[in-house]
Amino acid sequence: MAQPSRWPHCSPHSDSSDPTTSCTSYLEQTSPTKTKEGTMNGPTTKITIDEQVPGYWRVTLDNPPINTVDDQMYDEVFDLVEAMDAEPTLKVVTFESANPDYFLAHYGVGESSSRFGTPRWLEAATRLAHSNVLSIAVVRGRARGGGSEFALACDIRFASREKAIFGQPEVGFGLIPGGGALERLPLLVGRSRAIEIVLGADDFDADTAERYGWINRAIPDAQLDEFVAEFVRRVLSFDGQALATAKQILNQTFIPNPDQLQSTQAAFGATLRRPEVLELMAKARERGLGTAGAFELDLGRSVAEL
């Protein structure tokens, strides 16, 4: 399959001696310090894909300095999901971050604009769930707000016990989660814990997230990559039709209502216009919101001090 031109990618036939085309297979080299390099086929992108292993795409998310989710990344995710559905032999896609401190920091309000006008994130997330392809978030670093919602949209979440941090800090800014957390979290953790997560707006370590059901497993960081690699190898060995049918039947019970998702997104948009929110956001930016520093690293504490 030809790679969509908006992404750099790794070719299974790359010459490993050429640093502009070489990349390392996740199933063959699982060091988290390795980078995936490929030829650039289009404008600057925030998603790269390693396609070396048949039936498997290893996707890396990269939006410096702190891997915020912006509208361009949402657009690229939409395109990626379309490409996934167009590849009949694809069985598994994993998502990871190029930044060890941030899986995806949060949604960067006002940082860019979507080519669609309004980002089609909700549609992309719903299609990701309904896709025959298994999606796995491999979480190191902070996954808050829209970053947490990205992970929640994946079928499975595996996280580093020592390095992963989860949070929905929106109410600390006078906002509400608008990208699926209010619908997906209760399905995973129950109503009471979802209320604790959302209304408390605090950070949660990976062990607590695992105990709550927010993620599938918290795995020691030194073992995380090999665990994911072995899980991917196992799934790739199974019949694709059986995998797809089982997932679609499970989807009959555990998928949020699209109308509820749209309604919540509209409510989120309304909160953005409140004067109190504008004041809190301005104060947060003065203290370091959106930059690599103490405010973002300890955002759960920071929002309680605005």
C-alpha positions in Angstrom: 0.0 0.0 0.0 1.3 3.4 -0.8 1.9 5.6 2.2 -0.3 8.7 2.4 2.0 11.6 1.4 1.4 13.7 4.5 3.5 11.3 6.6 7.1 10.3 6.8 7.4 6.6 6.9 9.7 3.7 7.3 10.1 1.3 4.4 10.5 -2.4 5.0 13.2 -2.4 2.3 15.1 0.6 3.7 18.9 0.5 3.5 19.9 0.5 7.2 23.1 2.3 6.3 21.3 5.4 5.1 20.1 7.5 8.1 17.4 9.2 6.0 15.6 5.9 5.3 16.5 3.5 8.1 14.1 2.5 10.9 14.0 -0.2 13.5 11.2 -2.7 13.7 9.3 -2.7 17.0 9.3 -6.4 17.0 13.0 -6.7 16.5 14.3 -3.7 18.5 12.3 -2.5 21.5 14.6 0.0 23.1 12.5 3.2 23.9 15.5 5.4 23.1 15.6 4.3 19.5 14.1 6.8 17.0 12.1 5.9 13.9 13.5 7.9 10.9 12.1 7.9 7.4 12.0 9.9 4.3 9.9 13.0 4.4 7.2 12.8 1.6 5.3 16.0 2.4 5.0 19.0 4.7 6.0 18.9 8.4 4.0 16.2 10.1 3.2 15.1 13.6 2.8 11.4 12.9 5.3 8.8 11.6 4.6 5.2 10.7 6.9 2.2 10.8 5.4 -0.4 8.5 8.2 -3.0 8.5 6.2 -5.8 10.0 3.4 -7.1 7.7 0.0 -6.5 9.3 1.4 -4.0 11.8 1.9 -0.2 11.9 3.9 1.4 14.7 2.8 5.0 14.9 4.8 7.7 16.7 3.3 11.0 17.8 5.6 14.0 17.8 4.6 17.6 18.4 7.3 19.4 20.4 7.9 20.8 22.9 5.4 18.8 25.0 3.4 16.8 22.5 0.2 18.8 22.8 -2.7 17.6 20.7 -3.6 20.3 18.2 -5.9 20.5 15.3 -3.2 19.5 12.8 -2.6 16.3 14.7 -6.3 15.6 14.9 -6.4 16.0 11.1 -3.5 13.6 10.7 -5.2 11.1 13.0 -8.4 11.3 10.9 -6.3 10.6 7.7 -4.5 7.8 9.5 -7.8 6.1 10.5 -8.9 6.3 6.9 -5.7 4.7 5.7 -6.0 2.0 8.3 -9.5 1.1 7.1 -8.2 1.0 3.5 -5.5 -1.6 4.3 -7.1 -5.0 4.4 -4.1 -6.9 5.7 -3.6 -4.6 8.7 -4.3 -6.2 12.1 -2.6 -4.0 14.7 -1.6 -0.4 15.2 0.3 0.9 18.2 0.6 4.6 19.2 3.5 5.9 21.2 5.2 9.2 21.8 8.5 10.6 20.7 8.7 12.5 24.0 9.5 10.4 27.1 7.9 13.0 29.4 4.6 13.4 27.5 2.5 10.8 25.8 0.2 13.6 24.7 0.1 16.5 27.1 -3.4 17.8 26.4 -5.4 19.6 23.8 -3.7 22.9 22.8 -6.6 25.3 22.7 -6.2 27.9 19.9 -2.8 26.6 18.7 -3.8 25.8 15.1 -6.8 25.3 12.9 -8.2 22.2 11.2 -8.6 22.1 7.5 -12.1 20.8 8.2 -13.0 23.9 10.2 -13.9 21.9 13.3 -11.5 19.0 13.9 -13.1 15.7 13.1 -11.6 14.0 16.2 -14.9 12.5 17.4 -15.5 10.9 14.1 -11.9 9.6 13.9 -12.2 8.2 17.5 -15.5 6.4 16.7 -14.0 5.0 13.5 -11.0 3.8 15.4 -13.2 1.9 17.7 -15.3 0.4 14.9 -12.2 -0.4 12.8 -11.3 -4.1 12.3 -7.8 -3.0 13.3 -6.8 -3.4 17.0 -5.5 -0.1 18.4 -3.1 0.0 21.3 -1.8 3.1 23.2 1.7 2.5 24.7 1.9 5.3 27.3 5.0 6.8 28.7 4.9 10.2 30.3 1.8 12.4 30.8 -1.5 11.7 29.1 -3.9 14.4 30.2 -7.0 16.0 28.8 -7.1 15.4 25.1 -4.1 13.1 25.5 -6.0 10.9 27.9 -8.9 11.0 25.6 -6.7 9.8 22.7 -5.6 6.8 24.8 -9.2 6.2 25.9 -10.2 6.0 22.2 -7.8 3.1 21.6 -8.9 -0.4 22.2 -6.1 -1.2 24.7 -3.9 0.9 26.9 -0.5 -0.4 28.2 1.5 2.0 30.4 4.8 2.4 32.0 4.4 1.9 35.8 7.1 4.4 36.6 6.6 7.0 33.9 3.0 7.2 32.9 0.7 9.8 34.5 -3.0 10.3 33.6 -5.4 13.2 34.2 -8.4 15.1 33.1 -7.6 18.6 34.4 -10.2 20.5 32.4 -12.4 21.6 35.3 -9.3 23.3 36.8 -9.4 25.7 33.9 -13.2 26.2 34.1 -13.7 23.7 31.2 -15.1 20.2 30.8 -13.6 17.3 28.9 -14.9 17.6 25.4 -13.2 14.7 23.4 -14.8 11.6 24.8 -13.6 11.3 28.4 -17.1 12.0 29.9 -18.5 9.1 27.9 -15.6 6.6 27.9 -14.4 6.9 31.4 -17.6 5.7 33.1 -17.7 2.7 30.8 -14.2 1.7 32.1 -14.0 2.9 35.7 -17.7 3.4 36.7 -19.6 6.5 37.6 -18.1 7.3 41.0 -14.5 7.0 39.9 -15.2 8.9 36.8 -16.5 11.7 38.9 -13.4 11.6 41.1 -11.2 11.8 38.0 -13.0 14.6 36.3 -14.2 16.8 39.1 -10.9 16.3 41.1 -8.8 17.2 38.0 -5.8 15.6 39.6 -3.0 13.4 38.3 -3.1 9.6 38.7 -0.2 7.3 38.6 -0.2 4.2 36.4 -0.9 1.7 39.3 -4.0 3.7 40.3 -5.1 4.0 36.7 -4.7 0.2 36.3 -6.6 -0.5 39.5 -9.5 1.8 38.4 -9.7 0.2 35.0 -8.5 3.4 33.1 -5.7 1.3 31.5 -5.3 -2.4 30.9 -1.9 -2.8 32.6 0.8 -0.9 34.3 4.0 -2.6 33.4 7.6 -1.9 34.7 9.1 0.5 32.2 12.1 -1.8 31.4 9.6 -4.5 30.4 7.0 -2.4 28.6 8.4 -2.6 25.1 9.0 -6.3 25.1 5.6 -6.9 26.6 3.9 -4.9 23.8 6.1 -6.6 21.1 5.1 -10.0 22.3 1.4 -9.1 22.5 1.6 -7.7 18.9 3.4 -10.9 17.7 0.6 -13.0 19.3 -2.2 -11.1 17.8 -0.6 -11.1 14.3 -0.4 -14.9 14.5 -4.2 -15.1 14.7 -6.8 -15.2 11.9 -7.8 -11.6 10.8 -11.5 -12.4 10.3 -11.8 -13.9 13.8 -10.1 -10.9 15.3 -12.4 -8.5 13.4 -15.6 -10.3 14.2 -14.8 -10.6 17.9 -14.1 -6.9 18.1 -17.3 -5.9 16.3 -19.4 -8.0 18.6 -17.8 -6.5 21.7 -18.5 -3.1 20.2 -22.2 -3.7 20.5 -21.9 -3.1 24.2 -19.0 -0.9 25.0 -19.0 2.0 22.5 -20.3 5.5 23.5 -23.3 7.0 21.8 -22.1 9.3 19.0 -25.0 11.8 19.8 -23.8 12.1 23.4 -20.2 12.7 22.2 -21.4 15.5 19.9 -23.5 17.1 22.6 -20.6 17.1 25.0 -18.3 18.6 22.4 -20.8 21.4 21.9 -20.9 22.0 25.7 -17.1 22.1 25.7 -17.2 24.7 23.0 -19.6 26.8 25.0 -17.4 26.8 28.1 -14.5 28.1 26.0 -16.3 31.5 25.7 -16.9 32.1 29.4 -14.9 35.1 30.8 -13.8 33.0 33.8 -12.2 30.5 31.5 -10.4 33.1 29.5 -9.0 34.6 32.7 -7.9 31.2 34.0 -6.3 30.3 30.7 -4.4 33.6 30.6 -3.1 33.0 34.1 -2.1 29.5 33.2 -0.2 30.6 30.2 1.7 33.2 32.3 2.7 30.3 34.6 3.9 28.0 31.9 0.9 26.2 30.2 2.0 24.8 26.9 5.7 25.0 27.7 8.3 22.5 28.9 8.6 23.3 32.6 7.3 22.7 36.1 3.8 23.9 35.5 3.1 21.2 32.9 5.1 18.5 34.6 3.0 18.8 37.7 -0.2 20.0 36.1 -2.4 18.2 38.6 -1.0 20.3 41.4 -0.7 23.4 39.2 -4.4 23.7 38.3 -5.4 23.7 41.9 -3.2 26.8 42.5 -4.5 29.0 39.7 
